[in-house]
Amino acid sequence: MIDSLDEEDEEALIELAKVLSSFLDYVGGKQHAASLFQLFEILITSDDYSVRSEGLISFKFILFQISQADYEKELMELISTLMKKDYPHHKISGLNLISTIFPFLNGENKNTLIS
């Protein structure tokens, strides 16, 4: 699915972002939520504001349905990747995710993000 995404088709990406929050059952439940993270990364790093916004809304919806502690490593890797990018909208998406997951992180990862 990822290979066939047309990142120039904003309307299709917006619709994908809207329905992606309901995909947990299709990927095998909460224990397989990480399989959606790569799709969310594409959406939340889009050049188009509407795609990024819908992607973040949908991603946050998923994050509040799962145990974020179970995916802390994957989320920290994603945030690290976003924050290292040169494009401001990548960093904005990373900061947005930080504000969402920060209260649920362990002390070590909180310190990592603060420093």
N, C-alpha and C positions, 0 to 999 in steps of 0.2 A: 504494500500500500504506500509506503513512504517513497519508494522509487517512482511511483506514478503520480505523485503530487505535482501539480503545476503551480509553482509559487507565484506566478503572475496572475493567476485567476483568484482575485481577492474574494469574489462572491462565493466561490466554492469553498475557500478556506474559512470564511466566516461561518458558513453552514456546517462545515466539519467541526469547527470549534464549538458550535452550539450543541451538537449531538454527541461530541466526544465525552462529555461528562456522564453520559448514560452507558458507556462502553464497559464498565467494570464486569458486568455479567458476561459479556462477549469474550473477555480475555481470561475468564476462569475465576473471577471474583477478586476480592480485595488483596488476596495473597499474590496476585499477579499484576497489581497496579503499575509496577515499574515498567511493564511492557508498553505502557502508554506514554511514558516520559519523553521518548524520542519524538513522537508526534507533537506533543505539547511544546517541546523545544523549538520545533520548526515554526509553530504558530506564534509563540511568544517572542520570536526574534524576527518576525516578518517586518518588512519595511513599511507595511501598511498599518496605520494606527488602529483601525477597526478590527483587523485580524488579530493584532497583538492584544487588544483589549478583550475581545471575546475569548481568546485563548487563555488569558490570565483568569478570567471569570470561571471558565470551565475547569481549568487546572486547580484553582482554589476549591471549587466544589468537590473535586475528587480528593484533594488533600484533607478536607474535613470529614470525608467518609472513611478514610483509612487511618491506621495507626501510623502517624508520621515517624514515630521512633523506629518502626520496622524498616523505614526507607530513608533514614537519616543519612546514611553514607551516600546513596544515590542523589539525594537532594543537595547535599553539600557539594558533590562533584558537579552537578548541574549549575549551581550558583557560582562555583569557582570558574567554570567555563564561561558563563555569561559575564562575569565581572572582569575577565581577562581580555574580552573582545574589545576592539577599537571603536565599535559603533555605540553611540550614546543610548540608543533604544534597547540594546542588549543589556547594558548596565541598569537601565531603568527597570526592565523586567526582572533582573536579578535582585535589585533592591525591593521590588514589590514582593517577590517570593520570600526574601529575608524577613520582611515585616509580617508575613503570614506564618512562617514556621518558627520564628525565633522563640516564642514562648514554649515550644514543645521540644527544643533542642537540649541535649545534655550540656553540662557546664563547659566541657572542653570545646565543643563546637561553637557555643556562644562566645567564648573567649577568642576563638579563631576568627569569627566574623567581626568582633569588635576591634581586633588588632589590625 
